[in-house]
Amino acid sequence: MRGFDTVRLRYRPMPELVALELPGSQAFVDTVRRVWDAGDAVAPLDPRLPPPAARALLAALAPTAIIGPDGERRSLEGGRPVEPGDALVLGTSGTTGPARGVVLTMAALEASADATTRRLGIDPARHHWLACLPLAHIGAMAVVARAVLTGTPLTVLPGFDAGQVESLGRERIATHVALVSTALARIDPAVFETILLGGAAPPANLAANVVTTYGMTETGSGVVYDGRPLDGVEVAIDPAEGTNEILVRAPMLFRAYRDGTRPNRKAPDGSGGWFPTGDAGRWTPDGRLEVLGRLSDVVVTGGEKVWPPAVEALLATHPLVASVAVWKRPDPTWGERVVAWVVPKDRRHPPRLEALAELTRSQLPPWAAPKELVVVDELPRTPSGKVRRRALR
């Protein structure tokens, strides 16, 4: 019997993955702290998902327990434990395929929090983070994690409300916030000391206090700020097959997908351990990373490559354009043709295709000019503000 007791004392169950079905609030933060203190991992759920999408995401994440809006914790059948040291599991946006669970360790979250805090000069005695984006996405959960791990004051809102967000900044309750472009356009950026901008491609003429970020769920949030990698982050461009794919190697990278897989790539110099982002990029003359767009989003027209973000950024400066997305349609002559989906500022006076094409040709190669214009009332977007190109018809 003594031997049996000894075996039991040495046994440690695998950590659980606890799904959180809670709105953004201090209670959400307190729950995250308790789960982490117990050595388990959290998986925030998105309450806005329709039932089929919610079921698919839950299957991809495979949590072992769930904490509902009533605060009660319940076990779930069919869930799988996580590895020791795992802290956060998030679903990818699913813009290019089925949702996948991305596993981030506590060490990765700490590395991200440390690098971001040092780059921004965050002082917990003077600064205050605001999380107002969906907590099921890395942009918001990274704010929560860095605040909790660095002891920086934090306010978490259940969603983005322009008036409330601007008020918190204007009253100096919050000094730092993470936003996407659609949210940034609805507030006065001057009320915050620093705004981290992620998600979709940034608009032109940003305020001086807006820091553009590049990253994704797999990189534990933004790892490149204003074109320059954070401390400890390595970025390489892989010219293989002419793709110029961005590769990242950093301590804040995810451990694996929930199914146990993790893609790794060798860099051009032969070194390993690099994560292929699926984005194309290049270095500017002053040493900054320029992200061209998703490799899967490139338009090949007449044998020439067109990156939608560059065309979108230019067309967005047209005085009659409120917002724009660029994508493609099949073309019998060119293979694919560049198409601009435009939300006009005044539906009665949309821009003309000829004007948009002329604007494009003034600064980009001629083949980048749109050959078709589609006027719409709104653009399909993900919760993080990215345009869902494949939903454009």
PAKE-146620 format. One line per field, with one value per residue (C-alpha): residue number from 1; residue in one letter; chain; x, y, z. Coordinates in Angstrom, 3 decimals. Example, Ala and Ser with C-alpha at 12.3 -4.5 7.8 and 13.67 -1.06 7.14 Angstrom:
// residues 2
nr: (1	2)
rest: (a	s)
kette: (A	A)
xx: (12.300	13.670)
yy: (-4.500	-1.060)
zz: (7.800	7.140)
// end
This chain:
// residues 393
nr: (1	2	3	4	5	6	7	8	9	10	11	12	13	14	15	16	17	18	19	20	21	22	23	24	25	26	27	28	29	30	31	32	33	34	35	36	37	38	39	40	41	42	43	44	45	46	47	48	49	50	51	52	53	54	55	56	57	58	59	60	61	62	63	64	65	66	67	68	69	70	71	72	73	74	75	76	77	78	79	80	81	82	83	84	85	86	87	88	89	90	91	92	93	94	95	96	97	98	99	100	101	102	103	104	105	106	107	108	109	110	111	112	113	114	115	116	117	118	119	120	121	122	123	124	125	126	127	128	129	130	131	132	133	134	135	136	137	138	139	140	141	142	143	144	145	146	147	148	149	150	151	152	153	154	155	156	157	158	159	160	161	162	163	164	165	166	167	168	169	170	171	172	173	174	175	176	177	178	179	180	181	182	183	184	185	186	187	188	189	190	191	192	193	194	195	196	197	198	199	200	201	202	203	204	205	206	207	208	209	210	211	212	213	214	215	216	217	218	219	220	221	222	223	224	225	226	227	228	229	230	231	232	233	234	235	236	237	238	239	240	241	242	243	244	245	246	247	248	249	250	251	252	253	254	255	256	257	258	259	260	261	262	263	264	265	266	267	268	269	270	271	272	273	274	275	276	277	278	279	280	281	282	283	284	285	286	287	288	289	290	291	292	293	294	295	296	297	298	299	300	301	302	303	304	305	306	307	308	309	310	311	312	313	314	315	316	317	318	319	320	321	322	323	324	325	326	327	328	329	330	331	332	333	334	335	336	337	338	339	340	341	342	343	344	345	346	347	348	349	350	351	352	353	354	355	356	357	358	359	360	361	362	363	364	365	366	367	368	369	370	371	372	373	374	375	376	377	378	379	380	381	382	383	384	385	386	387	388	389	390	391	392	393)
rest: (m	r	g	f	d	t	v	r	l	r	y	r	p	m	p	e	l	v	a	l	e	l	p	g	s	q	a	f	v	d	t	v	r	r	v	w	d	a	g	d	a	v	a	p	l	d	p	r	l	p	p	p	a	a	r	a	l	l	a	a	l	a	p	t	a	i	i	g	p	d	g	e	r	r	s	l	e	g	g	r	p	v	e	p	g	d	a	l	v	l	g	t	s	g	t	t	g	p	a	r	g	v	v	l	t	m	a	a	l	e	a	s	a	d	a	t	t	r	r	l	g	i	d	p	a	r	h	h	w	l	a	c	l	p	l	a	h	i	g	a	m	a	v	v	a	r	a	v	l	t	g	t	p	l	t	v	l	p	g	f	d	a	g	q	v	e	s	l	g	r	e	r	i	a	t	h	v	a	l	v	s	t	a	l	a	r	i	d	p	a	v	f	e	t	i	l	l	g	g	a	a	p	p	a	n	l	a	a	n	v	v	t	t	y	g	m	t	e	t	g	s	g	v	v	y	d	g	r	p	l	d	g	v	e	v	a	i	d	p	a	e	g	t	n	e	i	l	v	r	a	p	m	l	f	r	a	y	r	d	g	t	r	p	n	r	k	a	p	d	g	s	g	g	w	f	p	t	g	d	a	g	r	w	t	p	d	g	r	l	e	v	l	g	r	l	s	d	v	v	v	t	g	g	e	k	v	w	p	p	a	v	e	a	l	l	a	t	h	p	l	v	a	s	v	a	v	w	k	r	p	d	p	t	w	g	e	r	v	v	a	w	v	v	p	k	d	r	r	h	p	p	r	l	e	a	l	a	e	l	t	r	s	q	l	p	p	w	a	a	p	k	e	l	v	v	v	d	e	l	p	r	t	p	s	g	k	v	r	r	r	a	l	r)
kette: (A	A	A	A	A	A	A	A	A	A	A	A	A	A	A	A	A	A	A	A	A	A	A	A	A	A	A	A	A	A	A	A	A	A	A	A	A	A	A	A	A	A	A	A	A	A	A	A	A	A	A	A	A	A	A	A	A	A	A	A	A	A	A	A	A	A	A	A	A	A	A	A	A	A	A	A	A	A	A	A	A	A	A	A	A	A	A	A	A	A	A	A	A	A	A	A	A	A	A	A	A	A	A	A	A	A	A	A	A	A	A	A	A	A	A	A	A	A	A	A	A	A	A	A	A	A	A	A	A	A	A	A	A	A	A	A	A	A	A	A	A	A	A	A	A	A	A	A	A	A	A	A	A	A	A	A	A	A	A	A	A	A	A	A	A	A	A	A	A	A	A	A	A	A	A	A	A	A	A	A	A	A	A	A	A	A	A	A	A	A	A	A	A	A	A	A	A	A	A	A	A	A	A	A	A	A	A	A	A	A	A	A	A	A	A	A	A	A	A	A	A	A	A	A	A	A	A	A	A	A	A	A	A	A	A	A	A	A	A	A	A	A	A	A	A	A	A	A	A	A	A	A	A	A	A	A	A	A	A	A	A	A	A	A	A	A	A	A	A	A	A	A	A	A	A	A	A	A	A	A	A	A	A	A	A	A	A	A	A	A	A	A	A	A	A	A	A	A	A	A	A	A	A	A	A	A	A	A	A	A	A	A	A	A	A	A	A	A	A	A	A	A	A	A	A	A	A	A	A	A	A	A	A	A	A	A	A	A	A	A	A	A	A	A	A	A	A	A	A	A	A	A	A	A	A	A	A	A	A	A	A	A	A	A	A	A	A	A	A	A	A	A	A	A	A	A	A	A	A	A	A	A	A	A	A	A	A	A	A	A	A	A	A)
xx: (0.000	2.874	4.297	0.937	0.719	4.227	3.272	0.181	2.164	4.562	1.793	0.861	-2.067	-1.560	-2.694	-6.212	-7.374	-10.181	-12.442	-13.716	-17.194	-16.964	-17.380	-14.498	-14.343	-12.265	-13.917	-12.425	-8.944	-9.407	-10.470	-7.431	-5.189	-6.790	-6.486	-2.851	-2.065	-3.393	-0.999	-3.718	-4.228	-7.094	-8.970	-11.202	-14.270	-15.931	-19.619	-20.402	-19.854	-22.926	-23.539	-21.880	-18.712	-18.688	-18.921	-16.109	-13.875	-14.633	-13.716	-10.424	-9.529	-10.671	-10.888	-11.269	-13.425	-15.412	-16.300	-19.625	-21.141	-22.392	-18.782	-19.288	-16.645	-17.855	-15.939	-16.270	-16.251	-13.735	-11.341	-7.577	-5.109	-2.279	1.438	3.046	3.917	1.130	-0.868	-3.067	-4.831	-6.496	-8.311	-6.935	-9.159	-10.041	-9.764	-7.889	-9.213	-10.660	-9.989	-6.959	-5.970	-2.665	-0.845	1.249	3.354	3.738	7.381	6.242	3.761	6.442	8.887	6.254	5.287	8.918	9.860	6.766	7.140	10.779	10.130	7.273	8.927	5.972	6.175	3.597	3.651	2.550	0.857	-2.434	-3.442	-6.906	-8.218	-11.336	-11.096	-12.460	-10.662	-10.755	-8.044	-4.375	-4.496	-6.633	-5.348	-1.776	-2.792	-4.280	-1.225	1.367	-0.535	-0.931	2.655	4.252	1.941	0.685	-2.835	-5.465	-9.050	-10.942	-14.156	-16.756	-16.334	-15.318	-17.433	-15.912	-17.297	-16.206	-12.754	-12.134	-13.392	-10.986	-8.126	-9.195	-9.542	-6.070	-7.495	-5.912	-2.688	-2.069	-4.482	-4.404	-6.771	-7.498	-7.925	-11.724	-11.703	-8.937	-10.999	-13.769	-11.763	-9.420	-6.001	-4.511	-6.241	-3.819	-0.093	0.433	-1.840	-0.740	-2.348	-2.686	-5.006	-5.639	-3.156	-2.793	-4.373	-2.302	-1.370	-1.235	-0.846	2.638	1.537	0.256	2.660	1.969	2.540	3.107	2.392	-0.191	-1.542	1.407	3.901	2.186	0.985	3.017	6.741	7.622	6.852	6.927	8.887	11.552	11.644	11.368	14.412	15.067	13.009	14.718	13.111	14.309	13.021	13.016	13.465	12.692	10.513	10.229	7.789	9.872	8.074	8.603	10.167	10.190	12.291	11.626	11.091	7.438	6.551	3.801	4.706	2.449	-1.010	-3.563	-3.202	0.482	1.920	4.186	5.677	9.391	11.543	15.224	16.326	18.413	21.554	20.652	19.685	16.549	13.714	12.006	8.226	6.924	4.289	2.564	3.169	5.416	7.723	10.863	13.354	13.171	16.377	16.283	16.103	12.407	10.231	7.541	4.729	3.392	0.471	-0.615	0.976	-2.451	-3.892	-1.576	-3.292	-1.435	-2.607	-0.888	1.956	2.549	1.998	-0.233	-0.375	-3.844	-2.720	-0.588	-3.438	-5.943	-3.764	-3.556	-7.242	-8.230	-6.776	-9.335	-11.730	-14.836	-13.722	-14.766	-13.190	-11.911	-10.843	-8.905	-9.202	-9.515	-11.855	-11.088	-10.243	-10.145	-7.298	-5.178	-5.905	-6.971	-8.019	-7.693	-11.082	-11.794	-14.739	-15.490	-17.708	-18.250	-18.549	-21.742	-23.604	-25.081	-21.618	-19.290	-15.823	-15.351	-13.266	-11.169	-10.279	-9.244	-7.158	-5.449	-4.667	-3.154	-1.022	0.339	2.268	2.175	2.944	0.213	-0.863	-1.874	-4.683	-8.178	-9.981	-13.352	-15.186	-17.843	-19.741	-20.940	-22.489	-19.960	-16.982	-17.001	-14.552	-13.271	-13.738	-10.169	-10.997	-9.338	-11.190	-12.451	-11.327	-12.786	-16.228	-16.024	-18.189)
yy: (0.000	2.389	1.714	2.523	5.801	6.728	6.158	8.294	11.158	11.167	11.142	14.479	14.605	16.354	19.997	20.708	23.036	25.194	26.948	30.343	31.394	34.722	38.342	40.773	42.020	41.908	38.552	37.238	38.353	36.858	33.549	33.489	34.073	31.216	28.774	29.702	29.508	25.934	25.070	24.722	26.497	28.700	28.778	31.872	31.291	33.788	34.235	35.853	32.673	30.949	27.437	25.488	27.611	27.421	23.619	23.394	25.633	23.688	20.461	21.987	23.267	20.091	21.591	19.289	21.729	24.905	27.844	29.360	32.795	31.620	31.079	27.346	24.931	21.792	18.874	18.148	14.734	14.096	16.845	16.415	17.665	20.013	19.719	21.052	24.699	25.358	28.465	29.586	27.896	30.060	29.321	30.778	33.186	30.544	32.986	30.477	27.178	25.309	26.697	25.269	25.437	27.248	26.320	28.985	28.214	30.416	30.916	32.234	34.624	35.862	36.419	38.378	40.464	41.244	42.206	44.380	46.077	46.943	48.202	50.466	51.551	50.403	51.412	49.623	52.599	55.027	53.062	51.213	48.739	48.583	45.397	46.081	43.630	40.048	38.007	34.901	36.518	37.006	40.805	41.120	38.104	39.328	42.569	40.598	38.336	41.122	43.133	40.145	38.969	42.406	43.679	46.541	47.844	46.590	47.335	44.750	45.655	43.180	44.665	47.722	50.772	53.864	56.279	54.210	53.510	57.164	58.226	55.858	57.339	60.944	60.583	58.952	55.847	53.854	54.920	51.990	50.047	47.515	48.179	47.189	49.717	49.702	50.569	53.164	55.059	55.576	57.275	60.203	58.492	61.461	60.449	57.514	57.568	54.569	52.533	49.154	48.595	45.090	42.998	44.421	46.543	49.960	53.042	55.918	58.997	57.376	59.491	59.554	57.560	54.626	51.683	49.248	45.611	42.458	39.079	36.347	33.859	31.539	34.293	35.115	38.535	41.203	40.507	43.346	46.948	49.658	47.326	46.427	43.059	43.076	42.137	38.414	38.082	36.913	37.492	36.064	36.233	32.936	33.500	29.863	29.515	33.291	33.479	35.672	34.120	35.689	33.297	33.970	32.460	33.748	32.652	33.722	31.288	28.757	25.267	23.427	23.266	21.431	18.378	18.208	19.477	22.484	23.495	24.254	25.556	26.024	29.559	30.369	30.082	26.510	27.190	25.522	26.251	28.891	29.275	29.894	32.610	32.233	35.944	37.472	40.330	42.255	44.545	48.252	50.244	51.525	47.991	47.715	44.720	45.403	42.830	42.381	40.110	36.515	34.198	32.679	36.135	37.101	37.854	36.539	38.499	38.041	36.292	39.292	39.220	41.802	42.114	43.322	45.291	47.693	48.408	48.753	51.256	53.416	53.211	54.073	57.544	58.324	61.005	59.017	55.748	54.909	51.444	49.042	45.449	44.097	40.515	38.585	36.966	34.537	36.204	34.424	36.628	37.364	34.237	36.420	40.052	42.545	43.544	46.373	46.040	49.567	51.001	54.580	57.524	58.450	55.597	58.075	59.122	56.116	56.433	55.486	52.474	54.622	56.975	54.115	52.514	55.833	56.360	52.873	53.302	56.589	54.764	51.022	48.857	49.068	45.452	46.263	48.560	47.134	45.950	45.708	47.706	46.303	48.819	47.340	48.564	46.795	44.452	40.992	41.024	38.744	39.790	41.164	43.486	41.569	41.463	37.979	38.027	34.636	35.920	38.593	37.687)
zz: (0.000	0.742	-2.724	-4.312	-2.408	-3.564	-7.196	-6.750	-5.255	-8.184	-10.775	-12.328	-14.758	-18.066	-18.056	-19.201	-21.950	-20.596	-23.104	-21.970	-22.997	-21.189	-22.298	-22.015	-18.425	-15.265	-14.555	-17.818	-16.709	-13.249	-14.794	-17.073	-14.053	-12.112	-14.994	-15.574	-11.855	-11.911	-14.739	-17.371	-20.701	-21.893	-25.191	-25.516	-27.687	-30.011	-29.063	-32.423	-34.426	-35.892	-34.539	-37.426	-37.231	-33.430	-33.538	-36.082	-33.974	-30.789	-32.587	-33.752	-30.287	-28.460	-24.942	-21.958	-19.994	-20.501	-18.288	-19.352	-18.804	-15.401	-14.286	-13.760	-15.044	-16.795	-18.286	-21.998	-23.617	-26.366	-25.319	-25.295	-22.679	-23.591	-22.919	-19.728	-20.267	-22.785	-21.906	-24.792	-27.696	-30.329	-33.542	-36.739	-38.642	-41.200	-44.118	-46.277	-44.964	-41.974	-38.515	-36.718	-33.090	-32.497	-29.272	-27.548	-24.488	-21.436	-22.437	-25.823	-24.225	-21.838	-24.704	-26.639	-23.615	-22.828	-26.392	-26.875	-23.504	-24.180	-27.714	-26.576	-23.336	-21.228	-17.573	-15.382	-13.011	-15.740	-18.480	-18.857	-21.577	-23.147	-24.796	-26.851	-29.766	-29.851	-27.198	-29.370	-31.525	-30.798	-31.123	-27.993	-26.047	-26.498	-24.772	-21.884	-21.640	-21.727	-19.133	-16.788	-17.220	-16.779	-14.043	-16.210	-15.439	-17.872	-18.881	-20.938	-22.762	-24.085	-27.568	-29.521	-28.777	-30.371	-27.810	-24.836	-26.273	-27.089	-23.653	-21.883	-23.857	-23.495	-19.724	-19.610	-18.005	-20.858	-22.574	-24.944	-27.124	-29.966	-32.871	-36.454	-39.256	-39.198	-35.483	-35.812	-38.389	-35.827	-33.066	-32.567	-32.321	-30.471	-27.221	-26.768	-26.197	-28.495	-30.753	-32.069	-35.454	-36.834	-38.939	-42.398	-44.335	-42.675	-44.252	-45.556	-43.490	-40.071	-36.944	-35.441	-32.381	-34.464	-34.670	-37.497	-36.607	-38.590	-37.101	-36.787	-34.305	-34.937	-34.073	-30.783	-32.050	-33.827	-34.185	-36.566	-35.546	-38.201	-40.446	-37.885	-36.054	-32.268	-30.224	-30.513	-33.714	-36.895	-40.289	-43.596	-47.172	-49.048	-52.792	-53.635	-56.725	-56.891	-53.971	-51.608	-48.661	-45.234	-42.725	-38.972	-36.185	-32.675	-29.057	-29.228	-32.027	-31.372	-30.236	-32.681	-34.139	-32.045	-34.284	-33.359	-36.630	-37.083	-40.436	-40.392	-43.188	-43.795	-44.593	-47.686	-45.538	-44.621	-41.006	-39.655	-37.273	-39.419	-39.667	-43.217	-42.850	-46.215	-46.833	-49.464	-48.560	-49.313	-47.575	-48.339	-48.958	-45.363	-43.951	-43.177	-43.928	-46.512	-46.560	-50.074	-49.227	-48.869	-51.400	-51.951	-52.689	-55.542	-58.861	-61.914	-64.939	-68.269	-66.459	-64.155	-60.374	-58.693	-54.897	-53.817	-50.704	-52.749	-55.151	-52.303	-50.459	-53.565	-54.525	-50.950	-51.508	-54.231	-52.923	-53.899	-52.250	-48.680	-48.664	-51.288	-51.779	-54.745	-55.910	-59.141	-61.607	-64.437	-67.722	-71.119	-72.351	-69.278	-67.218	-64.285	-64.221	-61.395	-59.973	-57.509	-55.113	-53.918	-51.194	-52.399	-50.038	-51.910	-53.572	-56.070	-57.242	-57.317	-58.860	-62.507	-63.468	-65.777	-62.929	-60.649	-63.393	-64.162	-60.477	-60.262	-63.376	-62.014	-59.280	-59.993	-63.034	-65.698	-65.237	-61.628	-62.823	-62.233	-65.333	-63.618	-60.943	-58.615	-56.451	-53.138	-49.888	-47.678	-47.823	-46.205	-43.299	-40.574	-36.922	-36.981	-39.882	-42.703	-45.997	-46.852	-50.462	-51.296	-50.308	-53.015	-55.974)
// end
